[in-house]
Amino acid sequence: MAASKKTGGLAGVNAGQTHICTVGQEGAGLTYRGYDIYDLVDNASFEEVAYLLLHGKLPNPAELSGYIKKIKASRGLPEALKTVLEMVPADALPMDMMRTGVSFLGNIEPEGDFSNQLHVADRLLACLPSMLLYWHRFHVDGVRIDTETDDDSIAGHLLHMLHDEAPSELDRKSLDTTLILYAEHEFNASTFAGRVITGTLSDMHSAVTGAIGALRGPLHGGANEAAMALIKMFDSADAASAGVHEMLERKDLIMGFGHRVYTTSDPRNTVNKKMSKALADNAGDTLLYPISEAIEKVMWDEKKLFANADFYAATVYHFMGIPTHLFTPIFVCSRITGWAAHVMEQRADNKLIRPAAEYIGPDLRSWVAMEDRD
Ligand code: COA
């Protein structure tokens, strides 16, 4: 159904205040808690960024090592949750499994009053990768993996559980960087959904469950998987160029391009593109990266549409051996930090989120008795 031109998906509507993030703000660009995204990518680990988002300040060395220890110690999955994950069908969408996993965790580890909210956020941050890879390995390889690996970083933990061995530093660092880039993005659709749920004074698991549902769609987080599917459709850069021209003529949406807030570029793309090139060179790829560049060129030349964070993230993940259907759930493993920060911010100054709608239905009319209806 076409979006109403009048409501326009709340485009440009200021729907509240936040201390957490700026997106494309003049003179600031993309910042988390006032720090430029490029400074964070160059200098911080994902764990440092998670701490920053959740606590509002950078951790000092003792705080960071304590935080890493805490996250490592919270990776285990309760037996009841493992049973549920085993029951989720092998051909289910991993995003549906993640939604179910978080919702179920809310039953067996309920949040209770909100005094525990930071621990709930840390628990989710720690165990979402475990949930994802436990389910994936159980159904794909028929093994019940130990989710309590010794890796300090969440990126290392994730890749270790996927491949049964510790990753190369290039892969670990590249995944870590994408987790930083995906961590937070102001009032995007999933975060806003989470804030709406939080505004009713509901629990964090409900907010995150709803946010996962919103992120799942291809217009939002699902775009990284759709972008990979697009890139894989072609067997050469020339075929990609011709194919995307045809798709544009048919008015198809090209996934991984465009953005609601950014107008000329997505700052995250510069970083992802560089990583995609480095990983392509490392893998000896001479196909997927050139195809990606060819698609990017057509999109810019024909539509002045730029690659968003999801486009090159797709090949970054592909080159490190991550199956395509795990891309969006990995986004969840990162964005949990932003979602939880917003849940806590919403609670700190809560007001029920309940906008008004412009009524465009029929005028008031007389009741029609059953026997008089057509
Ligand atoms: N491919 C082809 N055309 C696109 C496009 C894309 N990826 N993104 C936008 N456009 C076109 C629209 O068709 C529209 O054309 P029109 O004016 O002729 O109708 C115009 O650009 C404006 O787009 P619109 O859909 O109104 O912008 P939006 O702010 O509502 O949408 C997105 C933003 C992100 C939903 C949209 O760009 C999109 O669907 N992108 C693909 C999905 C994606 O990558 N999502 C991840 C976002 S980080």
Boltz pocket constraint, residues with backbone or C-beta under 6 A from the ligand:
constraints:
  - pocket:
      binder: B
      contacts: [[A, 9], [A, 11], [A, 218], [A, 219], [A, 220], [A, 221], [A, 223], [A, 252], [A, 253], [A, 254], [A, 255], [A, 256], [A, 257], [A, 258], [A, 259], [A, 260], [A, 261], [A, 303], [A, 305], [A, 308], [A, 309], [A, 310]]
      max_distance: 6.0
